[in-house]
Structures are given as structure tokens and as C-alpha cells.
Amino acid sequence: MSKVKGFSISIVSFLLGFILNGLAWTILPGPSLNTIALVSGLLLMLIGGCLFIASFFFKD
């Protein structure tokens, strides 16, 4: 994977996780849907952060 591709995937993943967490805290109904959105949003943000750090070590 190249640096640019890893960086762009990490940014998109982090933003999607952030939006999903925002939806979980404000709009989504029910405790089960909120929990699923919150956990998946946190995982997306964690994966995005790890991939962002790892993208500095990728070769071109």
C-alpha cells in the first residue's frame, strides 16, 4: 500500500467514525442501534488513527 492511499483511507475512516459517533449520540433511536453505531464508530476511528500512524512507514 502506498503512503497516499493509506493516508486517504485513514482520513476517510476517521471521518466516517466521527460521523457515526455523532449520529449515535444525537439522532439514532433505540438502545441497540445506538450501541452498534457507537461501537462501530469508535472502531473506525481507532482503525483510522492506527492506519494514519502506519502510513508514515509505508513505502511509495
PDB file of N, CA, C, O and CB in Angstrom:
ATOM      1  N   MET A   1       0.843  -1.162   0.000  1.00  0.00           N
ATOM      2  CA  MET A   1       0.000   0.000   0.000  1.00  0.00           C
ATOM      3  C   MET A   1       0.897   1.236   0.000  1.00  0.00           C
ATOM      4  O   MET A   1       1.902   1.283   0.708  1.00  0.00           O
ATOM      5  CB  MET A   1      -0.964  -0.008   1.215  1.00  0.00           C
ATOM      6  N   SER A   2       0.532   2.218  -0.784  1.00  0.00           N
ATOM      7  CA  SER A   2       1.337   3.424  -0.857  1.00  0.00           C
ATOM      8  C   SER A   2       0.976   4.379   0.270  1.00  0.00           C
ATOM      9  O   SER A   2      -0.044   4.214   0.940  1.00  0.00           O
ATOM     10  CB  SER A   2       1.157   4.106  -2.211  1.00  0.00           C
ATOM     11  N   LYS A   3       1.829   5.379   0.468  1.00  0.00           N
ATOM     12  CA  LYS A   3       1.603   6.350   1.536  1.00  0.00           C
ATOM     13  C   LYS A   3       0.331   7.147   1.310  1.00  0.00           C
ATOM     14  O   LYS A   3      -0.443   7.368   2.243  1.00  0.00           O
ATOM     15  CB  LYS A   3       2.788   7.291   1.650  1.00  0.00           C
ATOM     16  N   VAL A   4       0.114   7.577   0.085  1.00  0.00           N
ATOM     17  CA  VAL A   4      -1.049   8.411  -0.211  1.00  0.00           C
ATOM     18  C   VAL A   4      -2.343   7.619  -0.027  1.00  0.00           C
ATOM     19  O   VAL A   4      -3.314   8.137   0.525  1.00  0.00           O
ATOM     20  CB  VAL A   4      -0.963   8.965  -1.645  1.00  0.00           C
ATOM     21  N   LYS A   5      -2.361   6.379  -0.481  1.00  0.00           N
ATOM     22  CA  LYS A   5      -3.553   5.555  -0.348  1.00  0.00           C
ATOM     23  C   LYS A   5      -3.840   5.253   1.126  1.00  0.00           C
ATOM     24  O   LYS A   5      -4.993   5.329   1.550  1.00  0.00           O
ATOM     25  CB  LYS A   5      -3.391   4.249  -1.142  1.00  0.00           C
ATOM     26  N   GLY A   6      -2.830   4.918   1.902  1.00  0.00           N
ATOM     27  CA  GLY A   6      -3.011   4.661   3.324  1.00  0.00           C
ATOM     28  C   GLY A   6      -3.473   5.895   4.071  1.00  0.00           C
ATOM     29  O   GLY A   6      -4.321   5.813   4.959  1.00  0.00           O
ATOM     30  N   PHE A   7      -2.911   7.047   3.708  1.00  0.00           N
ATOM     31  CA  PHE A   7      -3.302   8.301   4.351  1.00  0.00           C
ATOM     32  C   PHE A   7      -4.746   8.655   4.027  1.00  0.00           C
ATOM     33  O   PHE A   7      -5.497   9.061   4.914  1.00  0.00           O
ATOM     34  CB  PHE A   7      -2.374   9.436   3.917  1.00  0.00           C
ATOM     35  N   SER A   8      -5.142   8.507   2.767  1.00  0.00           N
ATOM     36  CA  SER A   8      -6.511   8.864   2.384  1.00  0.00           C
ATOM     37  C   SER A   8      -7.528   7.895   2.999  1.00  0.00           C
ATOM     38  O   SER A   8      -8.603   8.324   3.416  1.00  0.00           O
ATOM     39  CB  SER A   8      -6.650   8.871   0.850  1.00  0.00           C
ATOM     40  N   ILE A   9      -7.209   6.612   3.062  1.00  0.00           N
ATOM     41  CA  ILE A   9      -8.117   5.652   3.688  1.00  0.00           C
ATOM     42  C   ILE A   9      -8.243   5.942   5.178  1.00  0.00           C
ATOM     43  O   ILE A   9      -9.329   5.813   5.742  1.00  0.00           O
ATOM     44  CB  ILE A   9      -7.626   4.208   3.461  1.00  0.00           C
ATOM     45  N   SER A  10      -7.149   6.330   5.821  1.00  0.00           N
ATOM     46  CA  SER A  10      -7.210   6.624   7.251  1.00  0.00           C
ATOM     47  C   SER A  10      -8.059   7.860   7.525  1.00  0.00           C
ATOM     48  O   SER A  10      -8.806   7.880   8.503  1.00  0.00           O
ATOM     49  CB  SER A  10      -5.801   6.821   7.814  1.00  0.00           C
ATOM     50  N   ILE A  11      -7.967   8.880   6.697  1.00  0.00           N
ATOM     51  CA  ILE A  11      -8.767  10.090   6.885  1.00  0.00           C
ATOM     52  C   ILE A  11     -10.244   9.786   6.670  1.00  0.00           C
ATOM     53  O   ILE A  11     -11.084  10.233   7.451  1.00  0.00           O
ATOM     54  CB  ILE A  11      -8.304  11.204   5.925  1.00  0.00           C
ATOM     55  N   VAL A  12     -10.571   9.037   5.628  1.00  0.00           N
ATOM     56  CA  VAL A  12     -11.971   8.692   5.361  1.00  0.00           C
ATOM     57  C   VAL A  12     -12.532   7.830   6.489  1.00  0.00           C
ATOM     58  O   VAL A  12     -13.669   8.036   6.914  1.00  0.00           O
ATOM     59  CB  VAL A  12     -12.103   7.955   4.008  1.00  0.00           C
ATOM     60  N   SER A  13     -11.755   6.874   6.974  1.00  0.00           N
ATOM     61  CA  SER A  13     -12.204   6.008   8.055  1.00  0.00           C
ATOM     62  C   SER A  13     -12.446   6.808   9.334  1.00  0.00           C
ATOM     63  O   SER A  13     -13.440   6.589  10.025  1.00  0.00           O
ATOM     64  CB  SER A  13     -11.180   4.902   8.309  1.00  0.00           C
ATOM     65  N   PHE A  14     -11.554   7.719   9.643  1.00  0.00           N
ATOM     66  CA  PHE A  14     -11.711   8.535  10.843  1.00  0.00           C
ATOM     67  C   PHE A  14     -12.937   9.435  10.738  1.00  0.00           C
ATOM     68  O   PHE A  14     -13.682   9.580  11.707  1.00  0.00           O
ATOM     69  CB  PHE A  14     -10.457   9.380  11.079  1.00  0.00           C
ATOM     70  N   LEU A  15     -13.152  10.037   9.580  1.00  0.00           N
ATOM     71  CA  LEU A  15     -14.317  10.909   9.402  1.00  0.00           C
ATOM     72  C   LEU A  15     -15.628  10.128   9.468  1.00  0.00           C
ATOM     73  O   LEU A  15     -16.592  10.594  10.076  1.00  0.00           O
ATOM     74  CB  LEU A  15     -14.222  11.647   8.069  1.00  0.00           C
ATOM     75  N   LEU A  16     -15.676   8.951   8.852  1.00  0.00           N
ATOM     76  CA  LEU A  16     -16.881   8.127   8.935  1.00  0.00           C
ATOM     77  C   LEU A  16     -17.173   7.694  10.376  1.00  0.00           C
ATOM     78  O   LEU A  16     -18.329   7.674  10.799  1.00  0.00           O
ATOM     79  CB  LEU A  16     -16.736   6.895   8.040  1.00  0.00           C
ATOM     80  N   GLY A  17     -16.137   7.354  11.115  1.00  0.00           N
ATOM     81  CA  GLY A  17     -16.316   7.009  12.513  1.00  0.00           C
ATOM     82  C   GLY A  17     -16.817   8.181  13.337  1.00  0.00           C
ATOM     83  O   GLY A  17     -17.662   8.012  14.216  1.00  0.00           O
ATOM     84  N   PHE A  18     -16.303   9.358  13.059  1.00  0.00           N
ATOM     85  CA  PHE A  18     -16.733  10.562  13.763  1.00  0.00           C
ATOM     86  C   PHE A  18     -18.201  10.872  13.475  1.00  0.00           C
ATOM     87  O   PHE A  18     -18.955  11.216  14.385  1.00  0.00           O
ATOM     88  CB  PHE A  18     -15.855  11.752  13.366  1.00  0.00           C
ATOM     89  N   ILE A  19     -18.599  10.753  12.226  1.00  0.00           N
ATOM     90  CA  ILE A  19     -19.994  10.999  11.852  1.00  0.00           C
ATOM     91  C   ILE A  19     -20.909   9.950  12.481  1.00  0.00           C
ATOM     92  O   ILE A  19     -21.994  10.278  12.961  1.00  0.00           O
ATOM     93  CB  ILE A  19     -20.154  10.996  10.315  1.00  0.00           C
ATOM     94  N   LEU A  20     -20.475   8.694  12.478  1.00  0.00           N
ATOM     95  CA  LEU A  20     -21.274   7.630  13.074  1.00  0.00           C
ATOM     96  C   LEU A  20     -21.432   7.824  14.577  1.00  0.00           C
ATOM     97  O   LEU A  20     -22.500   7.553  15.127  1.00  0.00           O
ATOM     98  CB  LEU A  20     -20.641   6.275  12.787  1.00  0.00           C
ATOM     99  N   ASN A  21     -20.381   8.289  15.247  1.00  0.00           N
ATOM    100  CA  ASN A  21     -20.494   8.588  16.678  1.00  0.00           C
ATOM    101  C   ASN A  21     -21.437   9.752  16.918  1.00  0.00           C
ATOM    102  O   ASN A  21     -22.205   9.736  17.879  1.00  0.00           O
ATOM    103  CB  ASN A  21     -19.119   8.899  17.273  1.00  0.00           C
ATOM    104  N   GLY A  22     -21.393  10.746  16.073  1.00  0.00           N
ATOM    105  CA  GLY A  22     -22.312  11.873  16.207  1.00  0.00           C
ATOM    106  C   GLY A  22     -23.753  11.441  16.033  1.00  0.00           C
ATOM    107  O   GLY A  22     -24.631  11.896  16.766  1.00  0.00           O
ATOM    108  N   LEU A  23     -24.006  10.571  15.073  1.00  0.00           N
ATOM    109  CA  LEU A  23     -25.359  10.049  14.884  1.00  0.00           C
ATOM    110  C   LEU A  23     -25.802   9.209  16.070  1.00  0.00           C
ATOM    111  O   LEU A  23     -26.966   9.258  16.469  1.00  0.00           O
ATOM    112  CB  LEU A  23     -25.436   9.223  13.608  1.00  0.00           C
ATOM    113  N   ALA A  24     -24.889   8.446  16.631  1.00  0.00           N
ATOM    114  CA  ALA A  24     -25.231   7.595  17.766  1.00  0.00           C
ATOM    115  C   ALA A  24     -25.614   8.424  18.980  1.00  0.00           C
ATOM    116  O   ALA A  24     -26.493   8.028  19.744  1.00  0.00           O
ATOM    117  CB  ALA A  24     -24.068   6.675  18.110  1.00  0.00           C
ATOM    118  N   TRP A  25     -24.969   9.570  19.170  1.00  0.00           N
ATOM    119  CA  TRP A  25     -25.258  10.387  20.347  1.00  0.00           C
ATOM    120  C   TRP A  25     -26.474  11.282  20.164  1.00  0.00           C
ATOM    121  O   TRP A  25     -27.037  11.753  21.152  1.00  0.00           O
ATOM    122  CB  TRP A  25     -24.064  11.231  20.686  1.00  0.00           C
ATOM    123  N   THR A  26     -26.897  11.531  18.920  1.00  0.00           N
ATOM    124  CA  THR A  26     -27.962  12.519  18.731  1.00  0.00           C
ATOM    125  C   THR A  26     -29.232  11.961  18.105  1.00  0.00           C
ATOM    126  O   THR A  26     -30.308  12.135  18.678  1.00  0.00           O
ATOM    127  CB  THR A  26     -27.459  13.631  17.884  1.00  0.00           C
ATOM    128  N   ILE A  27     -29.156  11.302  16.961  1.00  0.00           N
ATOM    129  CA  ILE A  27     -30.334  11.045  16.145  1.00  0.00           C
ATOM    130  C   ILE A  27     -30.853   9.622  16.248  1.00  0.00           C
ATOM    131  O   ILE A  27     -32.067   9.428  16.317  1.00  0.00           O
ATOM    132  CB  ILE A  27     -30.030  11.350  14.727  1.00  0.00           C
ATOM    133  N   LEU A  28     -29.997   8.633  16.261  1.00  0.00           N
ATOM    134  CA  LEU A  28     -30.428   7.239  16.129  1.00  0.00           C
ATOM    135  C   LEU A  28     -31.301   6.794  17.301  1.00  0.00           C
ATOM    136  O   LEU A  28     -30.972   7.059  18.457  1.00  0.00           O
ATOM    137  CB  LEU A  28     -29.215   6.325  16.017  1.00  0.00           C
ATOM    138  N   PRO A  29     -32.420   6.115  17.002  1.00  0.00           N
ATOM    139  CA  PRO A  29     -33.329   5.682  18.065  1.00  0.00           C
ATOM    140  C   PRO A  29     -32.926   4.335  18.659  1.00  0.00           C
ATOM    141  O   PRO A  29     -32.222   3.542  18.033  1.00  0.00           O
ATOM    142  CB  PRO A  29     -34.748   5.599  17.532  1.00  0.00           C
ATOM    143  N   GLY A  30     -33.380   4.106  19.856  1.00  0.00           N
ATOM    144  CA  GLY A  30     -33.235   2.789  20.470  1.00  0.00           C
ATOM    145  C   GLY A  30     -31.865   2.530  21.040  1.00  0.00           C
ATOM    146  O   GLY A  30     -30.865   3.021  20.516  1.00  0.00           O
ATOM    147  N   PRO A  31     -31.809   1.764  22.106  1.00  0.00           N
ATOM    148  CA  PRO A  31     -30.509   1.489  22.733  1.00  0.00           C
ATOM    149  C   PRO A  31     -29.622   0.551  21.922  1.00  0.00           C
ATOM    150  O   PRO A  31     -28.398   0.675  21.965  1.00  0.00           O
ATOM    151  CB  PRO A  31     -30.724   0.900  24.097  1.00  0.00           C
ATOM    152  N   SER A  32     -30.215  -0.381  21.184  1.00  0.00           N
ATOM    153  CA  SER A  32     -29.370  -1.329  20.446  1.00  0.00           C
ATOM    154  C   SER A  32     -28.733  -0.665  19.223  1.00  0.00           C
ATOM    155  O   SER A  32     -27.557  -0.897  18.940  1.00  0.00           O
ATOM    156  CB  SER A  32     -30.195  -2.556  20.010  1.00  0.00           C
ATOM    157  N   LEU A  33     -29.485   0.148  18.503  1.00  0.00           N
ATOM    158  CA  LEU A  33     -28.935   0.832  17.329  1.00  0.00           C
ATOM    159  C   LEU A  33     -27.885   1.862  17.736  1.00  0.00           C
ATOM    160  O   LEU A  33     -26.876   2.033  17.051  1.00  0.00           O
ATOM    161  CB  LEU A  33     -30.057   1.514  16.531  1.00  0.00           C
ATOM    162  N   ASN A  34     -28.124   2.538  18.842  1.00  0.00           N
ATOM    163  CA  ASN A  34     -27.131   3.491  19.350  1.00  0.00           C
ATOM    164  C   ASN A  34     -25.836   2.794  19.731  1.00  0.00           C
ATOM    165  O   ASN A  34     -24.750   3.287  19.429  1.00  0.00           O
ATOM    166  CB  ASN A  34     -27.685   4.248  20.554  1.00  0.00           C
ATOM    167  N   THR A  35     -25.946   1.659  20.389  1.00  0.00           N
ATOM    168  CA  THR A  35     -24.756   0.929  20.828  1.00  0.00           C
ATOM    169  C   THR A  35     -23.964   0.407  19.648  1.00  0.00           C
ATOM    170  O   THR A  35     -22.736   0.495  19.639  1.00  0.00           O
ATOM    171  CB  THR A  35     -25.145  -0.224  21.741  1.00  0.00           C
ATOM    172  N   ILE A  36     -24.643  -0.132  18.657  1.00  0.00           N
ATOM    173  CA  ILE A  36     -23.959  -0.640  17.466  1.00  0.00           C
ATOM    174  C   ILE A  36     -23.246   0.492  16.735  1.00  0.00           C
ATOM    175  O   ILE A  36     -22.098   0.335  16.320  1.00  0.00           O
ATOM    176  CB  ILE A  36     -24.958  -1.336  16.522  1.00  0.00           C
ATOM    177  N   ALA A  37     -23.914   1.626  16.576  1.00  0.00           N
ATOM    178  CA  ALA A  37     -23.307   2.763  15.888  1.00  0.00           C
ATOM    179  C   ALA A  37     -22.138   3.328  16.680  1.00  0.00           C
ATOM    180  O   ALA A  37     -21.125   3.719  16.100  1.00  0.00           O
ATOM    181  CB  ALA A  37     -24.345   3.852  15.644  1.00  0.00           C
ATOM    182  N   LEU A  38     -22.271   3.373  17.994  1.00  0.00           N
ATOM    183  CA  LEU A  38     -21.199   3.912  18.828  1.00  0.00           C
ATOM    184  C   LEU A  38     -19.957   3.030  18.783  1.00  0.00           C
ATOM    185  O   LEU A  38     -18.841   3.527  18.631  1.00  0.00           O
ATOM    186  CB  LEU A  38     -21.676   4.064  20.266  1.00  0.00           C
ATOM    187  N   VAL A  39     -20.151   1.731  18.915  1.00  0.00           N
ATOM    188  CA  VAL A  39     -19.009   0.813  18.905  1.00  0.00           C
ATOM    189  C   VAL A  39     -18.342   0.771  17.530  1.00  0.00           C
ATOM    190  O   VAL A  39     -17.115   0.785  17.438  1.00  0.00           O
ATOM    191  CB  VAL A  39     -19.455  -0.596  19.315  1.00  0.00           C
ATOM    192  N   SER A  40     -19.136   0.719  16.465  1.00  0.00           N
ATOM    193  CA  SER A  40     -18.536   0.689  15.126  1.00  0.00           C
ATOM    194  C   SER A  40     -17.864   2.020  14.796  1.00  0.00           C
ATOM    195  O   SER A  40     -16.835   2.033  14.121  1.00  0.00           O
ATOM    196  CB  SER A  40     -19.604   0.362  14.068  1.00  0.00           C
ATOM    197  N   GLY A  41     -18.419   3.128  15.255  1.00  0.00           N
ATOM    198  CA  GLY A  41     -17.774   4.419  15.044  1.00  0.00           C
ATOM    199  C   GLY A  41     -16.450   4.529  15.775  1.00  0.00           C
ATOM    200  O   GLY A  41     -15.477   5.052  15.232  1.00  0.00           O
ATOM    201  N   LEU A  42     -16.410   4.040  17.003  1.00  0.00           N
ATOM    202  CA  LEU A  42     -15.150   4.055  17.748  1.00  0.00           C
ATOM    203  C   LEU A  42     -14.108   3.155  17.099  1.00  0.00           C
ATOM    204  O   LEU A  42     -12.929   3.506  17.047  1.00  0.00           O
ATOM    205  CB  LEU A  42     -15.383   3.620  19.192  1.00  0.00           C
ATOM    206  N   LEU A  43     -14.535   1.999  16.604  1.00  0.00           N
ATOM    207  CA  LEU A  43     -13.595   1.102  15.917  1.00  0.00           C
ATOM    208  C   LEU A  43     -13.067   1.732  14.635  1.00  0.00           C
ATOM    209  O   LEU A  43     -11.880   1.619  14.328  1.00  0.00           O
ATOM    210  CB  LEU A  43     -14.270  -0.240  15.598  1.00  0.00           C
ATOM    211  N   LEU A  44     -13.946   2.398  13.884  1.00  0.00           N
ATOM    212  CA  LEU A  44     -13.491   3.071  12.664  1.00  0.00           C
ATOM    213  C   LEU A  44     -12.487   4.173  12.982  1.00  0.00           C
ATOM    214  O   LEU A  44     -11.501   4.348  12.266  1.00  0.00           O
ATOM    215  CB  LEU A  44     -14.682   3.654  11.901  1.00  0.00           C
ATOM    216  N   MET A  45     -12.743   4.914  14.055  1.00  0.00           N
ATOM    217  CA  MET A  45     -11.800   5.969  14.432  1.00  0.00           C
ATOM    218  C   MET A  45     -10.470   5.384  14.897  1.00  0.00           C
ATOM    219  O   MET A  45      -9.412   5.936  14.596  1.00  0.00           O
ATOM    220  CB  MET A  45     -12.396   6.846  15.534  1.00  0.00           C
ATOM    221  N   LEU A  46     -10.517   4.278  15.623  1.00  0.00           N
ATOM    222  CA  LEU A  46      -9.291   3.628  16.078  1.00  0.00           C
ATOM    223  C   LEU A  46      -8.495   3.077  14.896  1.00  0.00           C
ATOM    224  O   LEU A  46      -7.278   3.251  14.828  1.00  0.00           O
ATOM    225  CB  LEU A  46      -9.617   2.502  17.068  1.00  0.00           C
ATOM    226  N   ILE A  47      -9.173   2.421  13.981  1.00  0.00           N
ATOM    227  CA  ILE A  47      -8.505   1.889  12.789  1.00  0.00           C
ATOM    228  C   ILE A  47      -7.925   3.024  11.953  1.00  0.00           C
ATOM    229  O   ILE A  47      -6.810   2.915  11.441  1.00  0.00           O
ATOM    230  CB  ILE A  47      -9.487   1.051  11.942  1.00  0.00           C
ATOM    231  N   GLY A  48      -8.682   4.117  11.814  1.00  0.00           N
ATOM    232  CA  GLY A  48      -8.187   5.260  11.062  1.00  0.00           C
ATOM    233  C   GLY A  48      -6.960   5.878  11.693  1.00  0.00           C
ATOM    234  O   GLY A  48      -6.029   6.264  10.986  1.00  0.00           O
ATOM    235  N   GLY A  49      -6.941   5.981  13.024  1.00  0.00           N
ATOM    236  CA  GLY A  49      -5.772   6.536  13.711  1.00  0.00           C
ATOM    237  C   GLY A  49      -4.552   5.644  13.570  1.00  0.00           C
ATOM    238  O   GLY A  49      -3.442   6.126  13.343  1.00  0.00           O
ATOM    239  N   CYS A  50      -4.761   4.335  13.708  1.00  0.00           N
ATOM    240  CA  CYS A  50      -3.635   3.398  13.554  1.00  0.00           C
ATOM    241  C   CYS A  50      -3.104   3.394  12.128  1.00  0.00           C
ATOM    242  O   CYS A  50      -1.893   3.349  11.908  1.00  0.00           O
ATOM    243  CB  CYS A  50      -4.061   1.978  13.951  1.00  0.00           C
ATOM    244  N   LEU A  51      -4.005   3.442  11.171  1.00  0.00           N
ATOM    245  CA  LEU A  51      -3.577   3.457   9.771  1.00  0.00           C
ATOM    246  C   LEU A  51      -2.879   4.766   9.419  1.00  0.00           C
ATOM    247  O   LEU A  51      -1.975   4.788   8.583  1.00  0.00           O
ATOM    248  CB  LEU A  51      -4.777   3.241   8.846  1.00  0.00           C
ATOM    249  N   PHE A  52      -3.302   5.861  10.061  1.00  0.00           N
ATOM    250  CA  PHE A  52      -2.631   7.146   9.843  1.00  0.00           C
ATOM    251  C   PHE A  52      -1.183   7.086  10.312  1.00  0.00           C
ATOM    252  O   PHE A  52      -0.281   7.553   9.617  1.00  0.00           O
ATOM    253  CB  PHE A  52      -3.378   8.277  10.573  1.00  0.00           C
ATOM    254  N   ILE A  53      -0.961   6.510  11.494  1.00  0.00           N
ATOM    255  CA  ILE A  53       0.404   6.388  12.005  1.00  0.00           C
ATOM    256  C   ILE A  53       1.203   5.406  11.155  1.00  0.00           C
ATOM    257  O   ILE A  53       2.378   5.642  10.874  1.00  0.00           O
ATOM    258  CB  ILE A  53       0.394   5.935  13.479  1.00  0.00           C
ATOM    259  N   ALA A  54       0.573   4.307  10.744  1.00  0.00           N
ATOM    260  CA  ALA A  54       1.271   3.312   9.936  1.00  0.00           C
ATOM    261  C   ALA A  54       1.589   3.825   8.531  1.00  0.00           C
ATOM    262  O   ALA A  54       2.535   3.353   7.902  1.00  0.00           O
ATOM    263  CB  ALA A  54       0.441   2.047   9.844  1.00  0.00           C
ATOM    264  N   SER A  55       0.804   4.790   8.032  1.00  0.00           N
ATOM    265  CA  SER A  55       1.046   5.279   6.674  1.00  0.00           C
ATOM    266  C   SER A  55       2.379   6.016   6.556  1.00  0.00           C
ATOM    267  O   SER A  55       2.905   6.159   5.452  1.00  0.00           O
ATOM    268  CB  SER A  55      -0.086   6.196   6.243  1.00  0.00           C
ATOM    269  N   PHE A  56       2.930   6.484   7.672  1.00  0.00           N
ATOM    270  CA  PHE A  56       4.231   7.134   7.611  1.00  0.00           C
ATOM    271  C   PHE A  56       5.347   6.124   7.347  1.00  0.00           C
ATOM    272  O   PHE A  56       6.424   6.504   6.888  1.00  0.00           O
ATOM    273  CB  PHE A  56       4.501   7.888   8.907  1.00  0.00           C
ATOM    274  N   PHE A  57       5.109   4.867   7.626  1.00  0.00           N
ATOM    275  CA  PHE A  57       6.122   3.832   7.456  1.00  0.00           C
ATOM    276  C   PHE A  57       5.953   3.044   6.165  1.00  0.00           C
ATOM    277  O   PHE A  57       6.766   2.168   5.872  1.00  0.00           O
ATOM    278  CB  PHE A  57       6.088   2.891   8.623  1.00  0.00           C
ATOM    279  N   PHE A  58       4.901   3.341   5.379  1.00  0.00           N
ATOM    280  CA  PHE A  58       4.696   2.663   4.104  1.00  0.00           C
ATOM    281  C   PHE A  58       5.703   3.175   3.081  1.00  0.00           C
ATOM    282  O   PHE A  58       6.145   4.323   3.131  1.00  0.00           O
ATOM    283  CB  PHE A  58       3.250   2.871   3.595  1.00  0.00           C
ATOM    284  N   LYS A  59       6.048   2.297   2.163  1.00  0.00           N
ATOM    285  CA  LYS A  59       6.939   2.702   1.073  1.00  0.00           C
ATOM    286  C   LYS A  59       6.097   3.226  -0.082  1.00  0.00           C
ATOM    287  O   LYS A  59       4.936   2.850  -0.242  1.00  0.00           O
ATOM    288  CB  LYS A  59       7.840   1.514   0.607  1.00  0.00           C
ATOM    289  N   ASP A  60       6.695   4.093  -0.879  1.00  0.00           N
ATOM    290  CA  ASP A  60       5.973   4.675  -2.030  1.00  0.00           C
ATOM    291  C   ASP A  60       5.733   3.661  -3.106  1.00  0.00           C
ATOM    292  O   ASP A  60       5.143   3.983  -4.137  1.00  0.00           O
ATOM    293  CB  ASP A  60       6.737   5.844  -2.609  1.00  0.00           C
TER     294      ASP A  60
END
